């Protein structure tokens, strides 16, 4: 297992750490500390991608697990923010449906066609915008709600792009 893949495993491990910190009433400013864990997870995502590309350490495992770790972390954080009454339910519903379709579609393409779906610009932009929007929302920065909706729009654009690309690949393979 190489360093980028180890960073991805660490990101998976940060999900229960986030949950523990975020919901622990014994930790002062637990929501804020939970967001710090989320930011650390985001940093591992940036770092693993950078190292993998720079040093030629891209693996099939990393291509599959890195986005899964991102999706699980993001969904965990968004659900937690909803439970605490910080964000509205429609945002979670949209993101959950998109991520479910992405995971199901990627699993189908991998299993049936041995195709690994790679991240596109809008997928990366949506992930980055959610990191910014979540931090802005928790800190109640000006226009945080607009940042959340920008992230949702980028998520929907990414879904359409991924769907179109998968449709084209499927049509070509027939």
GROMACS elastic network, one bead per residue, 0.5 to 0.9 nm:
[ bonds ]
;  ai    aj funct       b0    kb
    1     4     6  0.83756   500
    1     5     6  0.61853   500
    1     6     6  0.66500   500
    2     5     6  0.54372   500
    2     6     6  0.62256   500
    2     7     6  0.88015   500
    2    52     6  0.88522   500
    2    57     6  0.71900   500
    3     7     6  0.61964   500
    3     8     6  0.86667   500
    3    48     6  0.72470   500
    3    51     6  0.77882   500
    3    52     6  0.81036   500
    3    57     6  0.83059   500
    4     7     6  0.50861   500
    4     8     6  0.63745   500
    4     9     6  0.88260   500
    4    44     6  0.85683   500
    4    45     6  0.86823   500
    4    47     6  0.74991   500
    4    49     6  0.68435   500
    4    50     6  0.84484   500
    4    51     6  0.63132   500
    4    52     6  0.57887   500
    4    57     6  0.72923   500
    4    58     6  0.80332   500
    4    62     6  0.74880   500
    4    66     6  0.89604   500
    5     9     6  0.63037   500
    5    10     6  0.86074   500
    5    48     6  0.71676   500
    5    52     6  0.86338   500
    5    57     6  0.88873   500
    5    58     6  0.88404   500
    5    59     6  0.82716   500
    5    61     6  0.77599   500
    5    62     6  0.57719   500
    5    65     6  0.82853   500
    5    66     6  0.78125   500
    6     9     6  0.50071   500
    6    10     6  0.61895   500
    6    11     6  0.86366   500
    6    48     6  0.83950   500
    7    11     6  0.62392   500
    7    12     6  0.87828   500
    7    41     6  0.89663   500
    7    44     6  0.58091   500
    7    45     6  0.74098   500
    7    47     6  0.78693   500
    7    48     6  0.59303   500
    7    66     6  0.89610   500
    8    12     6  0.64456   500
    8    13     6  0.87186   500
    8    41     6  0.89012   500
    8    44     6  0.71694   500
    8    45     6  0.70330   500
    8    48     6  0.70325   500
    8    62     6  0.75158   500
    8    65     6  0.71007   500
    8    66     6  0.56612   500
    8    69     6  0.67552   500
    8    70     6  0.88244   500
    9    12     6  0.50703   500
    9    13     6  0.63002   500
    9    14     6  0.86915   500
    9    65     6  0.84417   500
    9    66     6  0.85322   500
    9    69     6  0.80104   500
   10    14     6  0.61640   500
   10    41     6  0.80328   500
   10    44     6  0.78813   500
   11    15     6  0.68622   500
   11    40     6  0.84651   500
   11    41     6  0.53581   500
   11    42     6  0.82609   500
   11    44     6  0.67199   500
   11    45     6  0.75689   500
   11    66     6  0.85983   500
   11    69     6  0.63017   500
   11    70     6  0.78501   500
   11    73     6  0.78567   500
   12    15     6  0.56119   500
   12    16     6  0.80572   500
   12    41     6  0.86047   500
   12    68     6  0.88044   500
   12    69     6  0.54986   500
   12    70     6  0.83944   500
   12    72     6  0.79756   500
   12    73     6  0.75034   500
   13    16     6  0.62384   500
   13    17     6  0.68592   500
   14    18     6  0.59224   500
   14    19     6  0.85759   500
   14    37     6  0.69676   500
   14    38     6  0.78806   500
   14    40     6  0.84715   500
   14    41     6  0.66585   500
   14    73     6  0.80581   500
   15    18     6  0.51206   500
   15    19     6  0.63780   500
   15    20     6  0.87301   500
   15    37     6  0.85202   500
   15    38     6  0.82918   500
   15    41     6  0.84818   500
   15    69     6  0.86408   500
   15    72     6  0.76904   500
   15    73     6  0.57583   500
   15    76     6  0.72900   500
   15    77     6  0.86149   500
   16    20     6  0.60480   500
   16    21     6  0.85256   500
   17    20     6  0.51208   500
   17    21     6  0.61273   500
   17    22     6  0.83713   500
   17    34     6  0.81779   500
   17    37     6  0.74445   500
   18    21     6  0.52564   500
   18    22     6  0.57623   500
   18    23     6  0.83757   500
   18    33     6  0.83284   500
   18    34     6  0.51710   500
   18    35     6  0.77026   500
   18    36     6  0.86381   500
   18    37     6  0.57377   500
   18    38     6  0.68258   500
   18    73     6  0.86601   500
   18    76     6  0.85095   500
   18    77     6  0.79465   500
   19    22     6  0.52009   500
   19    23     6  0.60111   500
   19    24     6  0.81522   500
   19    34     6  0.73639   500
   19    76     6  0.78349   500
   19    77     6  0.82249   500
   19    80     6  0.79379   500
   20    23     6  0.56729   500
   20    24     6  0.58273   500
   20    34     6  0.82123   500
   21    24     6  0.52857   500
   21    25     6  0.84803   500
   21    27     6  0.70026   500
   21    30     6  0.57414   500
   21    31     6  0.74321   500
   21    33     6  0.65941   500
   21    34     6  0.53377   500
   21    37     6  0.82649   500
   22    25     6  0.82559   500
   22    27     6  0.84580   500
   22    29     6  0.86637   500
   22    30     6  0.50062   500
   22    32     6  0.76651   500
   22    33     6  0.68227   500
   22    35     6  0.77626   500
   22    80     6  0.78280   500
   23    26     6  0.89353   500
   23    27     6  0.86479   500
   23    30     6  0.67665   500
   23    31     6  0.73717   500
   23    34     6  0.82903   500
   23    80     6  0.83563   500
   24    27     6  0.57128   500
   24    28     6  0.86475   500
   24    30     6  0.63321   500
   24    31     6  0.87448   500
   25    28     6  0.71514   500
   25    29     6  0.85499   500
   25    30     6  0.67624   500
   26    30     6  0.79258   500
   27    30     6  0.51244   500
   27    31     6  0.89264   500
   27    33     6  0.83414   500
   28    31     6  0.86105   500
   28    32     6  0.88544   500
   28    33     6  0.83818   500
   29    32     6  0.53692   500
   29    33     6  0.62393   500
   29    34     6  0.86010   500
   30    33     6  0.50182   500
   30    34     6  0.59630   500
   30    35     6  0.85965   500
   31    35     6  0.63470   500
   31    36     6  0.87464   500
   31    81     6  0.87250   500
   31   138     6  0.78651   500
   32    35     6  0.50971   500
   32    36     6  0.64046   500
   32    37     6  0.88942   500
   32   135     6  0.88756   500
   32   138     6  0.71997   500
   32   139     6  0.81525   500
   33    37     6  0.64589   500
   33    38     6  0.86934   500
   34    37     6  0.51032   500
   34    38     6  0.63725   500
   34    39     6  0.87610   500
   34    77     6  0.86127   500
   35    39     6  0.61461   500
   35    40     6  0.85548   500
   35    77     6  0.82433   500
   35   134     6  0.79759   500
   35   135     6  0.68417   500
   35   138     6  0.78824   500
   36    39     6  0.50051   500
   36    40     6  0.62313   500
   36    41     6  0.86218   500
   36   135     6  0.88635   500
   37    40     6  0.50242   500
   37    41     6  0.62338   500
   37    42     6  0.86649   500
   38    41     6  0.50222   500
   38    42     6  0.62828   500
   38    43     6  0.87075   500
   38    73     6  0.76140   500
   38    74     6  0.83809   500
   38    77     6  0.75952   500
   38   131     6  0.80529   500
   39    43     6  0.61975   500
   39    44     6  0.87084   500
   39   131     6  0.73679   500
   39   135     6  0.83234   500
   40    44     6  0.63294   500
   40    45     6  0.86838   500
   41    44     6  0.51395   500
   41    45     6  0.63566   500
   41    46     6  0.88700   500
   41    70     6  0.83459   500
   41    73     6  0.79820   500
   42    46     6  0.63874   500
   42    47     6  0.86129   500
   42    70     6  0.80983   500
   42   128     6  0.84259   500
   42   131     6  0.73790   500
   43    46     6  0.51430   500
   43    47     6  0.60513   500
   43    48     6  0.85274   500
   44    48     6  0.58895   500
   44    49     6  0.84447   500
   45    48     6  0.53693   500
   45    49     6  0.62838   500
   45    50     6  0.85965   500
   45    66     6  0.75180   500
   45    67     6  0.89909   500
   45    69     6  0.88474   500
   45    70     6  0.75913   500
   46    49     6  0.54086   500
   46    50     6  0.61578   500
   46    51     6  0.86759   500
   47    50     6  0.51086   500
   47    51     6  0.60620   500
   47    52     6  0.84183   500
   48    51     6  0.52352   500
   48    52     6  0.59368   500
   48    53     6  0.85433   500
   48    66     6  0.85635   500
   49    52     6  0.51568   500
   49    53     6  0.61542   500
   49    54     6  0.84311   500
   49    58     6  0.83253   500
   49    66     6  0.86560   500
   50    53     6  0.53987   500
   50    54     6  0.59385   500
   50    55     6  0.84168   500
   51    54     6  0.51570   500
   51    55     6  0.58519   500
   51    56     6  0.78853   500
   51    57     6  0.72050   500
   51    58     6  0.87665   500
   52    55     6  0.56263   500
   52    56     6  0.55514   500
   52    59     6  0.82475   500
   52    62     6  0.88444   500
   53    56     6  0.52517   500
   53    57     6  0.64759   500
   53    58     6  0.64234   500
   54    57     6  0.77897   500
   55    58     6  0.83438   500
   56    59     6  0.88377   500
   58    61     6  0.84733   500
   58    62     6  0.65596   500
   58    63     6  0.72984   500
   59    62     6  0.50541   500
   59    63     6  0.62342   500
   59    64     6  0.86949   500
   60    63     6  0.50321   500
   60    64     6  0.63326   500
   60    65     6  0.86000   500
   60   116     6  0.75087   500
   61    64     6  0.52264   500
   61    65     6  0.58983   500
   61    66     6  0.80882   500
   62    65     6  0.51245   500
   62    66     6  0.53301   500
   62    67     6  0.82866   500
   63    66     6  0.58822   500
   63    67     6  0.70529   500
   63   116     6  0.69860   500
   63   117     6  0.78685   500
   63   118     6  0.68715   500
   63   119     6  0.87000   500
   64    67     6  0.63406   500
   64    68     6  0.66672   500
   64   106     6  0.85180   500
   64   116     6  0.69295   500
   64   117     6  0.79620   500
   64   118     6  0.85014   500
   65    69     6  0.60324   500
   65    70     6  0.85769   500
   66    69     6  0.52550   500
   66    70     6  0.63791   500
   66    71     6  0.87746   500
   67    71     6  0.60821   500
   67    72     6  0.85712   500
   67   118     6  0.88144   500
   67   119     6  0.78847   500
   68    71     6  0.50827   500
   68    72     6  0.60995   500
   68    73     6  0.84715   500
   68   103     6  0.76156   500
   69    72     6  0.52628   500
   69    73     6  0.60625   500
   69    74     6  0.85033   500
   70    73     6  0.52547   500
   70    74     6  0.60599   500
   70    75     6  0.85560   500
   70   127     6  0.79591   500
   71    74     6  0.51582   500
   71    75     6  0.60423   500
   71    76     6  0.84296   500
   71    99     6  0.66609   500
   71   103     6  0.88812   500
   71   127     6  0.86492   500
   72    75     6  0.52330   500
   72    76     6  0.60060   500
   72    77     6  0.85618   500
   72    99     6  0.88724   500
   73    76     6  0.51258   500
   73    77     6  0.61659   500
   73    78     6  0.86142   500
   74    77     6  0.51598   500
   74    78     6  0.60800   500
   74    79     6  0.85228   500
   74    95     6  0.89188   500
   74   127     6  0.81896   500
   74   130     6  0.79541   500
   74   131     6  0.83551   500
   75    78     6  0.51166   500
   75    79     6  0.59981   500
   75    80     6  0.83972   500
   75    92     6  0.74617   500
   75    95     6  0.74684   500
   75    96     6  0.68015   500
   75    99     6  0.84525   500
   76    79     6  0.53187   500
   76    80     6  0.61146   500
   76    81     6  0.86511   500
   77    80     6  0.50493   500
   77    81     6  0.61396   500
   77    82     6  0.86029   500
   77   134     6  0.83931   500
   78    81     6  0.50523   500
   78    82     6  0.61727   500
   78    83     6  0.86261   500
   78    87     6  0.76150   500
   78    91     6  0.81930   500
   78    92     6  0.62468   500
   78    95     6  0.87878   500
   78   134     6  0.80588   500
   79    82     6  0.50004   500
   79    83     6  0.61314   500
   79    84     6  0.86596   500
   79    87     6  0.87022   500
   79    89     6  0.85164   500
   79    92     6  0.65944   500
   80    83     6  0.50411   500
   80    84     6  0.62976   500
   80    85     6  0.86577   500
   80    86     6  0.86226   500
   81    84     6  0.51780   500
   81    85     6  0.62995   500
   81    86     6  0.50755   500
   81    87     6  0.57869   500
   81    88     6  0.86510   500
   81   134     6  0.85980   500
   81   138     6  0.84477   500
   82    86     6  0.55262   500
   82    88     6  0.61209   500
   82    89     6  0.64430   500
   82    92     6  0.77148   500
   83    86     6  0.75519   500
   83    87     6  0.83998   500
   84    87     6  0.80754   500
   85    88     6  0.72539   500
   86   137     6  0.75358   500
   86   138     6  0.74267   500
   87    90     6  0.87791   500
   87    91     6  0.74364   500
   87    92     6  0.83594   500
   87   137     6  0.79946   500
   87   145     6  0.87066   500
   87   148     6  0.88282   500
   88    91     6  0.60474   500
   88    92     6  0.74045   500
   89    92     6  0.53135   500
   89    93     6  0.62603   500
   89    94     6  0.87870   500
   90    94     6  0.61153   500
   90    95     6  0.85350   500
   91    94     6  0.53332   500
   91    95     6  0.62154   500
   91    96     6  0.84416   500
   91   148     6  0.80563   500
   91   149     6  0.79980   500
   91   152     6  0.68741   500
   92    95     6  0.51608   500
   92    96     6  0.57643   500
   92    97     6  0.83834   500
   93    96     6  0.51178   500
   93    97     6  0.60550   500
   93    98     6  0.84894   500
   94    97     6  0.53317   500
   94    98     6  0.61551   500
   94    99     6  0.85798   500
   94   152     6  0.73876   500
   94   155     6  0.84366   500
   94   156     6  0.80605   500
   95    98     6  0.50961   500
   95    99     6  0.59888   500
   95   100     6  0.83966   500
   95   152     6  0.71736   500
   95   155     6  0.71302   500
   95   156     6  0.83577   500
   96    99     6  0.51537   500
   96   100     6  0.59167   500
   96   101     6  0.84680   500
   97   100     6  0.51052   500
   97   101     6  0.61034   500
   97   102     6  0.84821   500
   98   101     6  0.52194   500
   98   102     6  0.60836   500
   98   103     6  0.86453   500
   98   155     6  0.74280   500
   98   156     6  0.72980   500
   98   158     6  0.89357   500
   98   159     6  0.63089   500
   99   103     6  0.60231   500
   99   104     6  0.84125   500
   99   159     6  0.85198   500
  100   103     6  0.52100   500
  100   104     6  0.60192   500
  100   105     6  0.83391   500
  101   104     6  0.51295   500
  101   105     6  0.57886   500
  101   106     6  0.82816   500
  101   159     6  0.83116   500
  102   105     6  0.51211   500
  102   106     6  0.58749   500
  102   107     6  0.83629   500
  102   159     6  0.73995   500
  102   162     6  0.78879   500
  102   163     6  0.84562   500
  103   106     6  0.51550   500
  103   107     6  0.59869   500
  103   108     6  0.85076   500
  104   107     6  0.51343   500
  104   108     6  0.61213   500
  104   109     6  0.86683   500
  105   108     6  0.50742   500
  105   109     6  0.61726   500
  105   110     6  0.85038   500
  105   117     6  0.87482   500
  105   163     6  0.84052   500
  105   166     6  0.80684   500
  106   109     6  0.51699   500
  106   110     6  0.60176   500
  106   111     6  0.84529   500
  106   115     6  0.79353   500
  106   116     6  0.68316   500
  106   117     6  0.58843   500
  106   166     6  0.88253   500
  107   110     6  0.51208   500
  107   111     6  0.59269   500
  107   112     6  0.83385   500
  107   115     6  0.89874   500
  107   116     6  0.85076   500
  108   111     6  0.52153   500
  108   112     6  0.58021   500
  108   113     6  0.77298   500
  108   114     6  0.88417   500
  108   115     6  0.88259   500
  109   112     6  0.53877   500
  109   113     6  0.51677   500
  109   114     6  0.62490   500
  109   115     6  0.53191   500
  109   116     6  0.70099   500
  109   117     6  0.76831   500
  109   166     6  0.80567   500
  109   170     6  0.85600   500
  110   113     6  0.55481   500
  110   116     6  0.56143   500
  110   117     6  0.79069   500
  111   114     6  0.56924   500
  111   115     6  0.78320   500
  112   115     6  0.80315   500
  113   116     6  0.88125   500
  113   170     6  0.87940   500
  113   173     6  0.85523   500
  117   162     6  0.82632   500
  117   166     6  0.82745   500
  119   122     6  0.82034   500
  119   123     6  0.59163   500
  119   124     6  0.65693   500
  119   162     6  0.85664   500
  120   123     6  0.52333   500
  120   124     6  0.62970   500
  120   125     6  0.85512   500
  120   158     6  0.74361   500
  120   161     6  0.81605   500
  120   162     6  0.77901   500
  121   124     6  0.52482   500
  121   125     6  0.59968   500
  121   126     6  0.84983   500
  121   158     6  0.79096   500
  122   126     6  0.58402   500
  122   127     6  0.84446   500
  122   154     6  0.60637   500
  122   155     6  0.72055   500
  122   156     6  0.89788   500
  122   157     6  0.66751   500
  122   159     6  0.86242   500
  122   161     6  0.80079   500
  123   126     6  0.51228   500
  123   127     6  0.62674   500
  123   128     6  0.86541   500
  123   154     6  0.73839   500
  123   155     6  0.66021   500
  123   157     6  0.82180   500
  123   158     6  0.50084   500
  123   159     6  0.78207   500
  123   161     6  0.88363   500
  123   162     6  0.85307   500
  124   127     6  0.51469   500
  124   128     6  0.61477   500
  124   129     6  0.84771   500
  124   158     6  0.85907   500
  125   128     6  0.51051   500
  125   129     6  0.59194   500
  125   130     6  0.85047   500
  125   151     6  0.80569   500
  125   154     6  0.68883   500
  125   155     6  0.83296   500
  125   158     6  0.86803   500
  126   129     6  0.50572   500
  126   130     6  0.61333   500
  126   131     6  0.87139   500
  126   150     6  0.82766   500
  126   151     6  0.52844   500
  126   152     6  0.73382   500
  126   153     6  0.80640   500
  126   155     6  0.51747   500
  126   156     6  0.87426   500
  126   157     6  0.87817   500
  126   158     6  0.74314   500
  127   130     6  0.52023   500
  127   131     6  0.64583   500
  127   132     6  0.88877   500
  127   151     6  0.76344   500
  127   154     6  0.86872   500
  127   155     6  0.79044   500
  128   131     6  0.51769   500
  128   132     6  0.64458   500
  128   133     6  0.86076   500
  128   151     6  0.82861   500
  129   132     6  0.50796   500
  129   133     6  0.58921   500
  129   134     6  0.84282   500
  129   147     6  0.72644   500
  129   148     6  0.78169   500
  129   150     6  0.74432   500
  129   151     6  0.51465   500
  129   152     6  0.88037   500
  129   154     6  0.81431   500
  130   134     6  0.58008   500
  130   135     6  0.83921   500
  130   147     6  0.79440   500
  130   148     6  0.67930   500
  130   150     6  0.86702   500
  130   151     6  0.54395   500
  130   152     6  0.80955   500
  131   134     6  0.53281   500
  131   135     6  0.63352   500
  131   136     6  0.85961   500
  131   151     6  0.89929   500
  132   135     6  0.53468   500
  132   136     6  0.60680   500
  132   137     6  0.85079   500
  132   144     6  0.88972   500
  132   147     6  0.76007   500
  132   148     6  0.86078   500
  132   151     6  0.88949   500
  133   137     6  0.58849   500
  133   138     6  0.85609   500
  133   144     6  0.61139   500
  133   145     6  0.77484   500
  133   146     6  0.84021   500
  133   147     6  0.50886   500
  133   148     6  0.51481   500
  133   149     6  0.86790   500
  133   150     6  0.85990   500
  133   151     6  0.71942   500
  134   137     6  0.50435   500
  134   138     6  0.61852   500
  134   139     6  0.85161   500
  134   144     6  0.81370   500
  134   147     6  0.85978   500
  134   148     6  0.74126   500
  135   138     6  0.53139   500
  135   139     6  0.61226   500
  135   140     6  0.83271   500
  135   141     6  0.84771   500
  135   144     6  0.86066   500
  136   139     6  0.51621   500
  136   140     6  0.57352   500
  136   141     6  0.50230   500
  136   142     6  0.77743   500
  136   143     6  0.81652   500
  136   144     6  0.52207   500
  136   145     6  0.85213   500
  136   147     6  0.78667   500
  136   148     6  0.88077   500
  137   141     6  0.64258   500
  137   142     6  0.87679   500
  137   143     6  0.86319   500
  137   144     6  0.50710   500
  137   145     6  0.69818   500
  137   147     6  0.84289   500
  137   148     6  0.78823   500
  138   141     6  0.79117   500
  138   144     6  0.86642   500
  139   144     6  0.86415   500
  140   143     6  0.83179   500
  140   144     6  0.64597   500
  140   145     6  0.89754   500
  141   144     6  0.55996   500
  142   145     6  0.82455   500
  142   146     6  0.89678   500
  143   146     6  0.52396   500
  143   147     6  0.64849   500
  143   148     6  0.88670   500
  144   147     6  0.50457   500
  144   148     6  0.63580   500
  144   149     6  0.88679   500
  145   148     6  0.50478   500
  145   149     6  0.64266   500
  145   150     6  0.87024   500
  146   149     6  0.51546   500
  146   150     6  0.61568   500
  146   151     6  0.86070   500
  147   150     6  0.50516   500
  147   151     6  0.62144   500
  147   152     6  0.86875   500
  148   151     6  0.51291   500
  148   152     6  0.63367   500
  148   153     6  0.87968   500
  149   153     6  0.61551   500
  149   154     6  0.85516   500
  150   153     6  0.50969   500
  150   154     6  0.61757   500
  150   155     6  0.85003   500
  151   154     6  0.51320   500
  151   155     6  0.61026   500
  151   156     6  0.87352   500
  152   156     6  0.62973   500
  152   157     6  0.86908   500
  153   156     6  0.51137   500
  153   157     6  0.62186   500
  153   158     6  0.85577   500
  154   157     6  0.50233   500
  154   158     6  0.60449   500
  154   159     6  0.85630   500
  155   158     6  0.50791   500
  155   159     6  0.62260   500
  155   160     6  0.87750   500
  156   159     6  0.50144   500
  156   160     6  0.63097   500
  156   161     6  0.86354   500
  157   160     6  0.51720   500
  157   161     6  0.61934   500
  157   162     6  0.86100   500
  158   161     6  0.50403   500
  158   162     6  0.60276   500
  158   163     6  0.84138   500
  159   162     6  0.51430   500
  159   163     6  0.59774   500
  159   164     6  0.84815   500
  160   163     6  0.50517   500
  160   164     6  0.60332   500
  160   165     6  0.85364   500
  161   164     6  0.51242   500
  161   165     6  0.61151   500
  161   166     6  0.85250   500
  162   165     6  0.51330   500
  162   166     6  0.60591   500
  162   167     6  0.84857   500
  163   166     6  0.51006   500
  163   167     6  0.60073   500
  163   168     6  0.85486   500
  164   167     6  0.50443   500
  164   168     6  0.61605   500
  164   169     6  0.86142   500
  165   168     6  0.51161   500
  165   169     6  0.61805   500
  165   170     6  0.85495   500
  166   169     6  0.50471   500
  166   170     6  0.60069   500
  166   171     6  0.84839   500
  167   170     6  0.50626   500
  167   171     6  0.60395   500
  167   172     6  0.85355   500
  168   171     6  0.50811   500
  168   172     6  0.60870   500
  168   173     6  0.85806   500
  169   172     6  0.51424   500
  169   173     6  0.61318   500
  169   174     6  0.88111   500
  170   173     6  0.51990   500
  170   174     6  0.64691   500
  171   174     6  0.55248   500
